[in-house]
C-alpha cells in the first residue's frame, strides 16, 4: 500500500489522517490504521500513555517521517506555513547529516 501527503480544496477540514500506519524497521508498530479528522479552527490535543504514537503522529503530520501506509490530506492551508512543532526533548533527525540538522529551522523559515 502506498502512502502520500496531499492537499485538497476542502474548506472545512484542516487535516485528515486516513488509515495511517507507521512500522519502524525494528518491527515496532507506532501507529496502526489511525483515522483522524481535524476541522479548521479546531483545537486538538493528543493524549495517551508513553509510547502510544502521539509523537509519531505529529512527526508524520510535520513531514518529519515516512508513513508505512495510509495518507495525510491537508485542506486549504499549506503545512509548511501553518504548522509549528516542538519536540518533547532535544532531537536530531537520524537520517539527516549534521549540516541538514543545523539548517532545518532555516530551511523552514524560507
KOLMI-748501 format. One record per residue (C-alpha): residue number from 1; residue in three letters; x, y, z. Coordinates in steps of 0.02 Angstrom, whole numbers, plus 50000, padded with zeros to 5 digits. Example, Ala and Ser with C-alpha at 12.3 -4.5 7.8 and 13.67 -1.06 7.14 Angstrom:
BEGIN
<miro><num>1</num><residu>Ala</residu><u>50615</u><v>49775</v><w>50390</w></miro>
<miro><num>2</num><residu>Ser</residu><u>50684</u><v>49947</v><w>50357</w></miro>
This chain:
BEGIN
<miro><num>1</num><residu>Unk</residu><u>50000</u><v>50000</v><w>50000</w></miro>
<miro><num>2</num><residu>Unk</residu><u>50073</u><v>50168</v><w>49953</w></miro>
<miro><num>3</num><residu>Unk</residu><u>50070</u><v>50318</v><w>50069</w></miro>
<miro><num>4</num><residu>Unk</residu><u>50055</u><v>50500</v><w>50024</w></miro>
<miro><num>5</num><residu>Unk</residu><u>50029</u><v>50675</v><w>50090</w></miro>
<miro><num>6</num><residu>Unk</residu><u>49916</u><v>50780</v><w>49979</w></miro>
<miro><num>7</num><residu>Unk</residu><u>49822</u><v>50944</v><w>49977</w></miro>
<miro><num>8</num><residu>Unk</residu><u>49638</u><v>50964</v><w>49937</w></miro>
<miro><num>9</num><residu>Unk</residu><u>49518</u><v>51107</v><w>49912</w></miro>
<miro><num>10</num><residu>Unk</residu><u>49414</u><v>51057</v><w>50063</w></miro>
<miro><num>11</num><residu>Unk</residu><u>49371</u><v>51217</v><w>50157</w></miro>
<miro><num>12</num><residu>Unk</residu><u>49309</u><v>51146</v><w>50323</w></miro>
<miro><num>13</num><residu>Unk</residu><u>49437</u><v>51011</v><w>50357</w></miro>
<miro><num>14</num><residu>Unk</residu><u>49613</u><v>51063</v><w>50405</w></miro>
<miro><num>15</num><residu>Unk</residu><u>49692</u><v>50889</v><w>50405</w></miro>
<miro><num>16</num><residu>Unk</residu><u>49636</u><v>50710</v><w>50389</w></miro>
<miro><num>17</num><residu>Unk</residu><u>49732</u><v>50553</v><w>50432</w></miro>
<miro><num>18</num><residu>Unk</residu><u>49665</u><v>50409</v><w>50326</w></miro>
<miro><num>19</num><residu>Unk</residu><u>49715</u><v>50235</v><w>50386</w></miro>
<miro><num>20</num><residu>Unk</residu><u>49890</u><v>50295</v><w>50433</w></miro>
<miro><num>21</num><residu>Unk</residu><u>50011</u><v>50164</v><w>50497</w></miro>
<miro><num>22</num><residu>Unk</residu><u>50193</u><v>50176</v><w>50547</w></miro>
<miro><num>23</num><residu>Unk</residu><u>50301</u><v>50023</v><w>50575</w></miro>
<miro><num>24</num><residu>Unk</residu><u>50484</u><v>50055</v><w>50614</w></miro>
<miro><num>25</num><residu>Unk</residu><u>50625</u><v>49950</v><w>50540</w></miro>
<miro><num>26</num><residu>Unk</residu><u>50643</u><v>49853</v><w>50703</w></miro>
<miro><num>27</num><residu>Unk</residu><u>50461</u><v>49797</v><w>50690</w></miro>
<miro><num>28</num><residu>Unk</residu><u>50389</u><v>49918</v><w>50819</w></miro>
<miro><num>29</num><residu>Unk</residu><u>50211</u><v>49967</v><w>50771</w></miro>
<miro><num>30</num><residu>Unk</residu><u>50196</u><v>50150</v><w>50820</w></miro>
<miro><num>31</num><residu>Unk</residu><u>50030</u><v>50184</v><w>50731</w></miro>
<miro><num>32</num><residu>Unk</residu><u>49906</u><v>50062</v><w>50659</w></miro>
<miro><num>33</num><residu>Unk</residu><u>49760</u><v>50114</v><w>50548</w></miro>
<miro><num>34</num><residu>Unk</residu><u>49745</u><v>50289</v><w>50626</w></miro>
<miro><num>35</num><residu>Unk</residu><u>49597</u><v>50392</v><w>50566</w></miro>
<miro><num>36</num><residu>Unk</residu><u>49578</u><v>50572</v><w>50623</w></miro>
<miro><num>37</num><residu>Unk</residu><u>49491</u><v>50725</v><w>50551</w></miro>
<miro><num>38</num><residu>Unk</residu><u>49530</u><v>50898</v><w>50619</w></miro>
<miro><num>39</num><residu>Unk</residu><u>49420</u><v>51043</v><w>50563</w></miro>
<miro><num>40</num><residu>Unk</residu><u>49482</u><v>51220</v><w>50528</w></miro>
<miro><num>41</num><residu>Unk</residu><u>49493</u><v>51318</v><w>50691</w></miro>
<miro><num>42</num><residu>Unk</residu><u>49479</u><v>51164</v><w>50800</w></miro>
<miro><num>43</num><residu>Unk</residu><u>49600</u><v>51145</v><w>50947</w></miro>
<miro><num>44</num><residu>Unk</residu><u>49655</u><v>50965</v><w>50968</w></miro>
<miro><num>45</num><residu>Unk</residu><u>49764</u><v>50879</v><w>51097</w></miro>
<miro><num>46</num><residu>Unk</residu><u>49835</u><v>50705</v><w>51076</w></miro>
<miro><num>47</num><residu>Unk</residu><u>49832</u><v>50620</v><w>51246</w></miro>
<miro><num>48</num><residu>Unk</residu><u>49892</u><v>50446</v><w>51289</w></miro>
<miro><num>49</num><residu>Unk</residu><u>50019</u><v>50338</v><w>51377</w></miro>
<miro><num>50</num><residu>Unk</residu><u>50204</u><v>50347</v><w>51337</w></miro>
<miro><num>51</num><residu>Unk</residu><u>50241</u><v>50253</v><w>51177</w></miro>
<miro><num>52</num><residu>Unk</residu><u>50064</u><v>50254</v><w>51108</w></miro>
<miro><num>53</num><residu>Unk</residu><u>50110</u><v>50352</v><w>50949</w></miro>
<miro><num>54</num><residu>Unk</residu><u>50071</u><v>50534</v><w>50990</w></miro>
<miro><num>55</num><residu>Unk</residu><u>50243</u><v>50600</v><w>50940</w></miro>
<miro><num>56</num><residu>Unk</residu><u>50247</u><v>50485</v><w>50789</w></miro>
<miro><num>57</num><residu>Unk</residu><u>50081</u><v>50557</v><w>50727</w></miro>
<miro><num>58</num><residu>Unk</residu><u>50146</u><v>50735</v><w>50749</w></miro>
<miro><num>59</num><residu>Unk</residu><u>50309</u><v>50695</v><w>50660</w></miro>
<miro><num>60</num><residu>Unk</residu><u>50213</u><v>50621</v><w>50513</w></miro>
<miro><num>61</num><residu>Unk</residu><u>50099</u><v>50773</v><w>50510</w></miro>
<miro><num>62</num><residu>Unk</residu><u>50252</u><v>50887</v><w>50505</w></miro>
<miro><num>63</num><residu>Unk</residu><u>50331</u><v>50786</v><w>50366</w></miro>
<miro><num>64</num><residu>Unk</residu><u>50474</u><v>50726</v><w>50477</w></miro>
<miro><num>65</num><residu>Unk</residu><u>50446</u><v>50542</v><w>50440</w></miro>
<miro><num>66</num><residu>Unk</residu><u>50375</u><v>50420</v><w>50315</w></miro>
<miro><num>67</num><residu>Unk</residu><u>50212</u><v>50327</v><w>50339</w></miro>
<miro><num>68</num><residu>Unk</residu><u>50209</u><v>50139</v><w>50313</w></miro>
<miro><num>69</num><residu>Unk</residu><u>50031</u><v>50150</v><w>50247</w></miro>
<miro><num>70</num><residu>Unk</residu><u>49888</u><v>50273</v><w>50228</w></miro>
<miro><num>71</num><residu>Unk</residu><u>49880</u><v>50456</v><w>50184</w></miro>
<miro><num>72</num><residu>Unk</residu><u>49875</u><v>50627</v><w>50264</w></miro>
<miro><num>73</num><residu>Unk</residu><u>49769</u><v>50755</v><w>50172</w></miro>
<miro><num>74</num><residu>Unk</residu><u>49782</u><v>50941</v><w>50207</w></miro>
<miro><num>75</num><residu>Unk</residu><u>49642</u><v>51065</v><w>50174</w></miro>
<miro><num>76</num><residu>Unk</residu><u>49673</u><v>51237</v><w>50102</w></miro>
<miro><num>77</num><residu>Unk</residu><u>49821</u><v>51279</v><w>50216</w></miro>
<miro><num>78</num><residu>Unk</residu><u>49997</u><v>51226</v><w>50173</w></miro>
<miro><num>79</num><residu>Unk</residu><u>50081</u><v>51140</v><w>50322</w></miro>
<miro><num>80</num><residu>Unk</residu><u>50249</u><v>51223</v><w>50289</w></miro>
<miro><num>81</num><residu>Unk</residu><u>50172</u><v>51393</v><w>50328</w></miro>
<miro><num>82</num><residu>Unk</residu><u>50040</u><v>51347</v><w>50457</w></miro>
<miro><num>83</num><residu>Unk</residu><u>50120</u><v>51213</v><w>50565</w></miro>
<miro><num>84</num><residu>Unk</residu><u>50226</u><v>51229</v><w>50722</w></miro>
<miro><num>85</num><residu>Unk</residu><u>50306</u><v>51082</v><w>50809</w></miro>
<miro><num>86</num><residu>Unk</residu><u>50401</u><v>51071</v><w>50974</w></miro>
<miro><num>87</num><residu>Unk</residu><u>50493</u><v>50912</v><w>51020</w></miro>
<miro><num>88</num><residu>Unk</residu><u>50471</u><v>50841</v><w>51196</w></miro>
<miro><num>89</num><residu>Unk</residu><u>50659</u><v>50835</v><w>51213</w></miro>
<miro><num>90</num><residu>Unk</residu><u>50806</u><v>50893</v><w>51106</w></miro>
<miro><num>91</num><residu>Unk</residu><u>50807</u><v>50788</v><w>50950</w></miro>
<miro><num>92</num><residu>Unk</residu><u>50902</u><v>50765</v><w>50788</w></miro>
<miro><num>93</num><residu>Unk</residu><u>50838</u><v>50689</v><w>50627</w></miro>
<miro><num>94</num><residu>Unk</residu><u>50935</u><v>50525</v><w>50624</w></miro>
<miro><num>95</num><residu>Unk</residu><u>50930</u><v>50510</v><w>50433</w></miro>
<miro><num>96</num><residu>Unk</residu><u>50997</u><v>50687</v><w>50406</w></miro>
<miro><num>97</num><residu>Unk</residu><u>51177</u><v>50744</v><w>50404</w></miro>
<miro><num>98</num><residu>Unk</residu><u>51245</u><v>50863</v><w>50537</w></miro>
<miro><num>99</num><residu>Unk</residu><u>51229</u><v>51009</v><w>50415</w></miro>
<miro><num>100</num><residu>Unk</residu><u>51050</u><v>50961</v><w>50368</w></miro>
<miro><num>101</num><residu>Unk</residu><u>51002</u><v>50955</v><w>50553</w></miro>
<miro><num>102</num><residu>Unk</residu><u>51080</u><v>51125</v><w>50584</w></miro>
<miro><num>103</num><residu>Unk</residu><u>50997</u><v>51203</v><w>50430</w></miro>
<miro><num>104</num><residu>Unk</residu><u>50823</u><v>51129</v><w>50461</w></miro>
<miro><num>105</num><residu>Unk</residu><u>50749</u><v>51282</v><w>50552</w></miro>
<miro><num>106</num><residu>Unk</residu><u>50824</u><v>51398</v><w>50422</w></miro>
<miro><num>107</num><residu>Unk</residu><u>50751</u><v>51296</v><w>50279</w></miro>
<miro><num>108</num><residu>Unk</residu><u>50578</u><v>51300</v><w>50361</w></miro>
<miro><num>109</num><residu>Unk</residu><u>50585</u><v>51489</v><w>50375</w></miro>
<miro><num>110</num><residu>Unk</residu><u>50620</u><v>51505</v><w>50190</w></miro>
